[in-house]
Amino acid sequence: MAGLPTPAGDERQTLINFLAFQQDAFAAVAHGLTDEQARSTPSVSALSVGGLIKHVTAVQAGWVSRAVAAPGFPPRDTRPMAEQMAEHEDQLTMRDDEKLGDLLDALRAQNTETLRVFAELDLDALVPVPHEVPWFPSDIDHWSVRWVGMHIIEELSRHAGHADIIRESIDRATMYELLAAEEEWPETDFIKRWRPAVR
């Protein structure tokens, strides 16, 4: 896990490297947390680190399924809307019966699948826009697989920022010291590895 995305010589590998970098942010932000801390909501937001990890796992799965199904749509969810909304709410919450390690394992598996798909699909392939979703554009009929990849990067980076603030609210840990601890970087005058607070 690097401190910056690895440079690449072509567009596809650049897209993959930026995806991988944003994916890695969630393992770093969770470094050293207990299950209790991962499900805590210490900021004004109702979000937790664990809930965000669940959410970005589901977000990637949803958008990857759209890219894979192109030029058609993925299978339609025929469940009642109340059931779909309940599942969405659950995606944003780390329940008492869930373990951080299990959520991270699920995220890592989805990360691998996301990177595999974007390594293989035609980036110019057309992904249809579902017009029944009110926040999706009504004046275009298709995105490209390339756009979907960039949108996943956007989603991951937005939520990584949320996770950074929540983690800092838990124990004041910040990203680079967490990366240093996760990757066992050599310590310098300007970066030290995160260590649990001594009680």
C-alpha positions as a Markdown table, in Angstrom:
| # | Residue | x | y | z |
|---|---|---|---|---|
| 1 | Met | 0.0 | 0.0 | 0.0 |
| 2 | Ala | 1.8 | 3.1 | -1.2 |
| 3 | Gly | 1.4 | 6.7 | -0.1 |
| 4 | Leu | 0.4 | 7.7 | -3.7 |
| 5 | Pro | -1.0 | 5.8 | -6.7 |
| 6 | Thr | 1.7 | 4.1 | -8.7 |
| 7 | Pro | 2.4 | 5.8 | -12.1 |
| 8 | Ala | 1.5 | 3.8 | -15.2 |
| 9 | Gly | 2.2 | 4.1 | -18.9 |
| 10 | Asp | -1.4 | 3.7 | -20.2 |
| 11 | Glu | -4.9 | 4.8 | -19.4 |
| 12 | Arg | -6.2 | 1.4 | -18.2 |
| 13 | Gln | -3.4 | 0.8 | -15.8 |
| 14 | Thr | -3.7 | 4.4 | -14.5 |
| 15 | Leu | -7.4 | 3.8 | -13.8 |
| 16 | Ile | -6.6 | 0.5 | -12.0 |
| 17 | Asn | -3.9 | 2.1 | -9.9 |
| 18 | Phe | -6.1 | 4.9 | -8.8 |
| 19 | Leu | -8.9 | 2.5 | -8.0 |
| 20 | Ala | -6.5 | 0.3 | -6.0 |
| 21 | Phe | -5.1 | 3.3 | -4.1 |
| 22 | Gln | -8.6 | 4.5 | -3.0 |
| 23 | Gln | -9.6 | 0.9 | -2.1 |
| 24 | Asp | -6.5 | 0.6 | 0.2 |
| 25 | Ala | -7.5 | 3.7 | 2.1 |
| 26 | Phe | -10.2 | 1.8 | 4.0 |
| 27 | Ala | -7.8 | -0.9 | 5.3 |
| 28 | Ala | -5.5 | 1.9 | 6.5 |
| 29 | Val | -8.2 | 3.9 | 8.2 |
| 30 | Ala | -9.4 | 0.7 | 10.0 |
| 31 | His | -5.8 | -0.2 | 11.2 |
| 32 | Gly | -5.7 | -1.0 | 14.9 |
| 33 | Leu | -9.5 | -0.5 | 15.5 |
| 34 | Thr | -11.5 | -2.8 | 17.7 |
| 35 | Asp | -14.9 | -3.9 | 16.6 |
| 36 | Glu | -16.5 | -1.5 | 19.1 |
| 37 | Gln | -14.5 | 1.4 | 17.7 |
| 38 | Ala | -15.2 | 0.4 | 14.1 |
| 39 | Arg | -19.0 | 0.6 | 14.8 |
| 40 | Ser | -18.9 | 3.8 | 16.9 |
| 41 | Thr | -20.2 | 7.1 | 15.6 |
| 42 | Pro | -18.1 | 9.7 | 17.3 |
| 43 | Ser | -18.7 | 12.6 | 15.0 |
| 44 | Val | -22.0 | 14.5 | 14.2 |
| 45 | Ser | -22.5 | 11.9 | 11.4 |
| 46 | Ala | -24.4 | 8.7 | 11.9 |
| 47 | Leu | -21.7 | 6.9 | 9.9 |
| 48 | Ser | -19.0 | 4.6 | 11.3 |
| 49 | Val | -15.8 | 3.3 | 9.9 |
| 50 | Gly | -17.3 | -0.2 | 9.7 |
| 51 | Gly | -20.5 | 1.1 | 8.1 |
| 52 | Leu | -18.5 | 2.9 | 5.5 |
| 53 | Ile | -16.5 | -0.3 | 4.7 |
| 54 | Lys | -19.8 | -2.1 | 4.2 |
| 55 | His | -21.1 | 0.7 | 2.0 |
| 56 | Val | -18.1 | 1.0 | -0.3 |
| 57 | Thr | -18.1 | -2.8 | -0.7 |
| 58 | Ala | -21.8 | -2.7 | -1.9 |
| 59 | Val | -21.2 | 0.5 | -4.0 |
| 60 | Gln | -18.4 | -1.2 | -5.9 |
| 61 | Ala | -20.5 | -4.4 | -6.4 |
| 62 | Gly | -23.4 | -2.4 | -7.7 |
| 63 | Trp | -21.5 | -0.4 | -10.2 |
| 64 | Val | -19.4 | -3.4 | -11.3 |
| 65 | Ser | -22.6 | -5.3 | -12.0 |
| 66 | Arg | -23.7 | -2.5 | -14.3 |
| 67 | Ala | -20.5 | -2.5 | -16.2 |
| 68 | Val | -20.4 | -6.2 | -16.6 |
| 69 | Ala | -24.1 | -6.3 | -17.8 |
| 70 | Ala | -23.5 | -3.6 | -20.5 |
| 71 | Pro | -24.9 | -2.9 | -23.0 |
| 72 | Gly | -27.9 | -4.3 | -21.0 |
| 73 | Phe | -29.0 | -3.7 | -17.5 |
| 74 | Pro | -28.2 | -6.1 | -14.6 |
| 75 | Pro | -31.1 | -8.2 | -13.3 |
| 76 | Arg | -33.8 | -6.0 | -11.9 |
| 77 | Asp | -34.4 | -6.1 | -8.1 |
| 78 | Thr | -38.0 | -7.1 | -7.8 |
| 79 | Arg | -38.2 | -6.9 | -4.0 |
| 80 | Pro | -40.6 | -4.4 | -2.4 |
| 81 | Met | -39.0 | -1.0 | -2.1 |
| 82 | Ala | -39.2 | -1.1 | 1.7 |
| 83 | Glu | -37.0 | -4.2 | 1.7 |
| 84 | Gln | -34.5 | -2.6 | -0.7 |
| 85 | Met | -34.3 | 0.5 | 1.5 |
| 86 | Ala | -33.9 | -1.6 | 4.6 |
| 87 | Glu | -30.9 | -3.3 | 2.9 |
| 88 | His | -29.5 | 0.1 | 1.9 |
| 89 | Glu | -29.7 | 1.3 | 5.5 |
| 90 | Asp | -28.0 | -1.9 | 6.7 |
| 91 | Gln | -25.2 | -1.3 | 4.3 |
| 92 | Leu | -24.4 | 2.0 | 6.2 |
| 93 | Thr | -24.4 | 0.4 | 9.7 |
| 94 | Met | -22.0 | -2.0 | 11.3 |
| 95 | Arg | -24.3 | -4.2 | 13.4 |
| 96 | Asp | -23.4 | -5.6 | 16.8 |
| 97 | Asp | -23.1 | -9.1 | 15.3 |
| 98 | Glu | -20.6 | -8.0 | 12.7 |
| 99 | Lys | -16.8 | -8.2 | 13.0 |
| 100 | Leu | -14.4 | -5.7 | 11.4 |
| 101 | Gly | -12.2 | -8.4 | 10.1 |
| 102 | Asp | -15.1 | -10.0 | 8.3 |
| 103 | Leu | -16.1 | -6.7 | 6.7 |
| 104 | Leu | -12.5 | -6.1 | 5.6 |
| 105 | Asp | -12.3 | -9.6 | 4.1 |
| 106 | Ala | -15.5 | -8.9 | 2.1 |
| 107 | Leu | -14.1 | -5.5 | 1.0 |
| 108 | Arg | -10.8 | -7.1 | -0.1 |
| 109 | Ala | -12.7 | -9.7 | -2.2 |
| 110 | Gln | -14.8 | -7.0 | -3.9 |
| 111 | Asn | -11.7 | -4.9 | -4.4 |
| 112 | Thr | -10.1 | -7.8 | -6.3 |
| 113 | Glu | -13.2 | -8.4 | -8.4 |
| 114 | Thr | -13.5 | -4.6 | -9.2 |
| 115 | Leu | -9.9 | -4.5 | -10.4 |
| 116 | Arg | -10.3 | -7.7 | -12.4 |
| 117 | Val | -13.3 | -6.3 | -14.3 |
| 118 | Phe | -11.6 | -3.0 | -15.2 |
| 119 | Ala | -8.6 | -4.9 | -16.4 |
| 120 | Glu | -10.7 | -6.9 | -18.8 |
| 121 | Leu | -13.7 | -4.8 | -20.0 |
| 122 | Asp | -13.7 | -2.5 | -23.0 |
| 123 | Leu | -13.4 | 1.0 | -21.5 |
| 124 | Asp | -15.5 | 2.4 | -24.3 |
| 125 | Ala | -18.4 | 0.0 | -23.9 |
| 126 | Leu | -21.7 | 1.7 | -23.2 |
| 127 | Val | -23.4 | 1.3 | -19.8 |
| 128 | Pro | -27.1 | 2.3 | -19.9 |
| 129 | Val | -28.3 | 5.0 | -17.6 |
| 130 | Pro | -31.4 | 3.9 | -15.5 |
| 131 | His | -33.7 | 6.8 | -16.0 |
| 132 | Glu | -36.0 | 5.8 | -13.1 |
| 133 | Val | -33.3 | 7.0 | -10.6 |
| 134 | Pro | -34.0 | 10.7 | -10.0 |
| 135 | Trp | -30.4 | 11.7 | -9.4 |
| 136 | Phe | -29.1 | 10.1 | -12.6 |
| 137 | Pro | -29.1 | 12.3 | -15.8 |
| 138 | Ser | -32.2 | 12.3 | -17.9 |
| 139 | Asp | -30.6 | 13.8 | -21.0 |
| 140 | Ile | -28.1 | 11.0 | -21.7 |
| 141 | Asp | -28.8 | 7.3 | -22.3 |
| 142 | His | -25.3 | 5.8 | -21.7 |
| 143 | Trp | -22.2 | 6.1 | -19.6 |
| 144 | Ser | -19.0 | 4.4 | -20.7 |
| 145 | Val | -17.2 | 1.7 | -18.6 |
| 146 | Arg | -14.4 | 4.3 | -18.3 |
| 147 | Trp | -16.9 | 6.7 | -16.7 |
| 148 | Val | -18.1 | 4.0 | -14.3 |
| 149 | Gly | -14.5 | 3.4 | -13.2 |
| 150 | Met | -14.0 | 7.1 | -12.6 |
| 151 | His | -17.2 | 7.2 | -10.7 |
| 152 | Ile | -16.2 | 4.4 | -8.4 |
| 153 | Ile | -12.9 | 6.3 | -7.7 |
| 154 | Glu | -15.1 | 9.4 | -6.9 |
| 155 | Glu | -17.3 | 7.3 | -4.5 |
| 156 | Leu | -14.3 | 5.7 | -2.8 |
| 157 | Ser | -12.4 | 9.0 | -2.3 |
| 158 | Arg | -15.5 | 10.8 | -0.9 |
| 159 | His | -16.1 | 8.1 | 1.6 |
| 160 | Ala | -12.4 | 7.7 | 2.5 |
| 161 | Gly | -12.6 | 11.4 | 3.5 |
| 162 | His | -15.6 | 10.6 | 5.7 |
| 163 | Ala | -13.7 | 7.7 | 7.2 |
| 164 | Asp | -10.7 | 9.9 | 7.9 |
| 165 | Ile | -12.7 | 12.3 | 9.9 |
| 166 | Ile | -14.5 | 9.6 | 11.8 |
| 167 | Arg | -11.2 | 7.8 | 12.6 |
| 168 | Glu | -9.6 | 11.1 | 13.8 |
| 169 | Ser | -12.7 | 11.6 | 16.0 |
| 170 | Ile | -12.1 | 8.2 | 17.6 |
| 171 | Asp | -8.4 | 8.5 | 18.5 |
| 172 | Arg | -7.0 | 11.4 | 16.6 |
| 173 | Ala | -5.2 | 9.0 | 14.2 |
| 174 | Thr | -4.5 | 10.4 | 10.7 |
| 175 | Met | -4.0 | 8.7 | 7.4 |
| 176 | Tyr | -0.2 | 8.9 | 6.9 |
| 177 | Glu | 0.6 | 7.6 | 10.4 |
| 178 | Leu | -1.9 | 4.8 | 9.9 |
| 179 | Leu | -0.3 | 4.0 | 6.5 |
| 180 | Ala | 3.1 | 4.0 | 8.2 |
| 181 | Ala | 1.9 | 1.5 | 10.8 |
| 182 | Glu | 0.0 | -0.7 | 8.3 |
| 183 | Glu | 3.0 | -0.8 | 5.9 |
| 184 | Glu | 5.7 | -0.6 | 8.6 |
| 185 | Trp | 7.4 | 2.4 | 6.9 |
| 186 | Pro | 10.6 | 3.6 | 8.4 |
| 187 | Glu | 10.0 | 6.4 | 10.8 |
| 188 | Thr | 11.4 | 9.9 | 10.1 |
| 189 | Asp | 11.3 | 13.3 | 11.7 |
| 190 | Phe | 8.0 | 14.1 | 9.9 |
| 191 | Ile | 6.2 | 10.7 | 10.0 |
| 192 | Lys | 5.8 | 8.3 | 12.9 |
| 193 | Arg | 3.8 | 5.1 | 12.9 |
| 194 | Trp | 0.5 | 5.1 | 14.7 |
| 195 | Arg | 0.5 | 3.4 | 18.0 |
| 196 | Pro | -2.4 | 2.7 | 20.4 |
| 197 | Ala | -2.7 | 5.3 | 23.1 |
| 198 | Val | -1.3 | 4.2 | 26.4 |
| 199 | Arg | -4.0 | 4.1 | 29.1 |
